[in-house]
Amino acid sequence: MKKILATISLSLFFTAAVFAASKKNSQQTPASIDKKAFDTLVESGAVATDAEIAANKWASSVKAAGVLKVGGTRTSFLFSQLDETDGGIRGFDAGLYQLLARYILGDSKKYEVTQVTSSTREAVLQSGQVDAVFATYSITESRKKLISFAGPYYTSKQAVLVKSGNKKIKGINDLAGKTVATQSGSTGPAILSEYAPKAVVQEFKDDTEARSAVQLKRADAYVTDYTLILNAIVRNPGLYEIAGETFGPEDNYGIGLPLGSDGVEFVNNFLKKIIADGTWEKLWLVSLGSRTGIKTAPASPSIE
C-alpha cells in the first residue's frame, strides 16, 4: 500500500509540474540552481562507519581507490549540469553521487565523472571503467540481465515534447504518421512501438540531438522520460512545450552497478538513510522543486 500511495503521489506531481513548467516557459532566462544551498547540503551529508564499509566489497574498493568513479552527464540541467564558472556539477543525480562520495570517502568532492549516453551506460559498468552510473537510468528487465540496479531513487513517466506553438500535436494520440525523435538505447523506441505504433521513429544518440531535430523541424515531436523534457523546457524558456499529459508505465530510475555487485545492498542502505533523515527531500527541492515552481516534494519511492 505504501508503494502504491507513493506512486500516486508522484503521478500527481508530474501533472502539477507540467503546469508549473508551462508557467516558467514564459521566462526569458533559465531557472538557476541555488549553488550555496546545494553545496551546503552535499557537504553536510552522512558518513558511513568504517565497519559498514569494511563489510562491503564494492564500498571497500571505492574507499581503497580514494575516489568514486561515476558514469553520468554534465548537460542535464535539472539532474547533472556542469557550471563552467566554478567547475561544479549540480542537480538531483549529481547531488546523489556527491552525497554517496561523502558517505564512503568523507568528502563530497572525491568523485570523477565519465560522460555517458543512453547507449553506453552498460558498457562503462561492464568494463569496470566506473563504479556506478547516475544518469536518469530507467530500471528495465533487459538491462537487469547486463547490470544490477540500486533503488529506485526517483520515478518518472513518458511525455511528448514539441516545438512551441505546435497546434497539431496535442498528445501521444496525435503521433500517427508523424516523425518522432527518441534516444537510441533508451526506453523510447519500445514505448513508441506500444503507444504510437504508426509513428515514424527516428533514433538519435542523445537527448541534445533528439531535441535539436524538433527545433530544426527534422522531427515533429520527441518522446522520452518526462523529467528530461521538463529539464529541456526549464533550460530553454519559450523554445519547447509539452503536448498533452504524461503517459505510459511508471519509469523507475535506478543507480547502475556491476552485475551481481554487493554494492546494491550498500547503496540501497545509503538511499534509505538519506530518505529517512530528510536529505532526499531537501535535494529534490533545491534541484527540481525551486526551479519548477513546486514547493512540496513528492513522496520518495520505496527502495527495493
N, C-alpha and C positions, 0 to 999 in steps of 0.2 A: 504493500500500500504506500509506503514512504517513497519508493521509487516512482510509482505512478503519479503521486502528487507532485514530485519534483519535475517530472516530465511535463505535466500540465502547466506548472508554474513557468517553466522555461518557454513553453509554446506561447503562453500569453505575453511573455516578454518579447518574443520575436515580433508579434503583431504591434506591440507598443513601440518597438524600436523602428519599425518601418515608418510610422508616422513621425517619430522624432527625427529620423534621418531625413525625411522629406522636408521637414521644417528647417533643418540645418542646411539643406541643399540650397537655400536661398542666400546663404552667407557667401562672402567673397573670398574668405581665406579658410583653410582647413583648421579644424579644432585641435590645437596642440595639447600634448600631454603635460601635466604638471610635473616637471622634471624633479623638483625638490621633493615632492610628496612621494613619487615613485622611488627615487634613490633612497630616501629615508626608510621606506617600507622594506625594501630588499636588504638593506644593510642592518636591519634590526630583526631579521628572521631567526628562527630557532636553529640550534646547532646540535647534531646528534652526539651521543656519548661515544667514547672510544669502544665500549663493549658492543654497541649497536652496529658500528662499522665493522669491527673485527668478526662479528658473527655472519657477515655477508660477503661473499666472494666478489661480487660486482662492485660494491661500495669500497671494499678494501683495495681493489685495483685502481679505482679513481683516486683514492686517498694516496696510494703509493706514487701515482703519476704526478700528483700535485696540481692537477687541472682537470676540469670536467669538459670533455670533448663533445660538443653539441652539433647535431645536424639541424640547421634552421635557416631562417631567411633574415634579410636586412631591409626588406622592402614592403613588409606587411604593416601598414600604417597603424592599425589598432593592436596588432599582435606582436610584431617584432620589427621595429623601424630603427635604422641607423640614424643617429643625429651627427652629421658631419662637423658640427661646431665643437663637439666635445668627445666624439668617438663612442658615446654611449649607445647601447641598443635597448629600446624600451617598448613596452607593450605587454599584453597578457601572457603570451608564450615566453617572451624574454624574461618577464618577472618570475615566472615559474622556474626556469632553469637557473636564474641567478639565485633564487632562494634555495634551490637544490645544491648549487655550488657552495653556498654558505653552510647549508645543513651538513654537508660532507667535509668540506675543507676549512670551514670557519671564516670564509671570505667570499662575498658575493661576486667579486671581480675575477675569481680564478676559474675562468671558462674560456674556451676557444670555439668559435663558430665556423663550421664548414657550410657554405651555401648549398642548399638542396632544392630540387624541384619535385613535382609530384611523381616523376618517373625515376628519380634517383634515390629516394628515401630508403628503400630496402637495401639497395646496393651498398650504401655507406655503412650500414649496420652489419651486413654480411661480411664485408671486407675488414671490419674492425677499425675503420677509419674514424668512427665516432663511438661514444659510449651510449648516446641516446639521441632520439630525434624529437624535437618540439617544433611542429610545423602545421598546425591545424590539421592533424593527421587522423583521418577517419578510420575507425576500427571496422574492418571487414573480415569475413571468414577467409577469403582468398589470401589476404595479407597475413593472417594469423598462421598460415602454413609456412610462411617465409621468415617472419619475425614475431616477437612477443610484444604485448602491449600492457602498460600500466594504465590505470584509470578506469573509466573515463574521467576527465577533469573538466569537460565542457560539452555542451550539447547544442547542435545546430539543426537546420533543415535545409532544403534547397530553395532557390529563388531565381527569378528571371531578371537580368539586367538589360536595359535598353538605353539608347541614346535619349537624352532629354527631349521632350516634345513628340516622341513617337506615340501616335494615337492608334496605330493599327494593332499593336500587341498589348493586350490588357492582362495577359497571364499565360500560364502553361498551355491552355486550350487553344491559343492562337498561333502556335508554332508550326502547325502543319504546313508543309511547303516552304517554310522559311529557312534561311541559312542560320544555323545556331552554332555558336562557338562553345567549346568546352576544353578542359585541360586533358591532355593525354596522361594516362597513369592515374587519373583521379576517378572518383565515383560518377562523374558527369556522364560519360558515354552510356553506362548501364542505366542511369536514371532516365536519360532521354529515350533510350530504347523502350523503356516501360511506360513512361508518362507522355512522350511525344514521338511515337514511332514513325510518324510521317514527316518529321523534321529532317532537313538536310544537315547532317552533323559535320562540322569541321573541327578537328583536334589541333590544339596548339600546345607548345611545350610548357608554357607557364601562364600565370594569371595576367601578366602585363601584355603578352602577345594577344591573348584572347580578348581583353578589353580594348586594345588598340584596333582589333578587327571591327568591333562595334563602332568605335569612334570614327574610323575611316570608311564605314559603310561597306566593309567587306563581309560583314555578318549582320544579320538583323537583330540578334539577341545573343546573350551569353548566359548559360545555365551553370551554376556552381553552388557551393555552400553559401548560405545566406550571409554568414559572417564575413566572407571575403567580399561579397557585394556591398555590404554595409561599409566595409573598410574603404572600398573604392569611392563610394558616394561621399563619405565624410572627408576623404582626402582630396576629392575633385569636385568642389561645390559647383552645381549648375551643369555639369557635364553629362551625368548619368541619372537614371531613376529606376526604381523597382517597379516592374509590371505585375500587378496583382499581389496575391498573398503567397506566403511560403507554402511549400508542398512537399510531399514525399515522406519517407520514414524519418524518424529521429536519427540524426547523424552524430554519433558519439565520437569525440576527439580523444585520442589516447597518446601516451608517450611511448614512442617506439624504442624497443630494446632488443638486443640479440636474442635469437630464438632459444628458448629454454633457460634464459638467464634468471638467476635468483634475484637480479635487480628488480624484477617485477614486484616482489614482496616488499623490498626495501622502499621503492618509490611509492608504492601504494600506501605504506605506513606514513611516509612523508606527506602525501596528499591528505590523508586523514587528519594528520596533526595540524596542517595549515588551514584546513576547513574548520576544525574544532576550535582553534584559537582566534578565528576571525580574519586571518591573513588573506585567505582566498577571496572573501567578500571585499576586503579593502583593495586588493589588487584589481578585482573586477571593476570596482567603482572608479579607480584612478585611470585605468587603461581604457575602459569602454563606457561606463556609465556617465562620467562627467563630460565625455566628448560626444555623446549621442543624446543627451538631454534626459537620461533616465536616472532618477535619484535613489532608487532602491534596487539592490542586487537581487537576481533570481535565486531560487534555492539551488544549492550545489548538487551536481549529480551524485548518485550513490556509487561509491568505489567498489568495483567487483572484486 
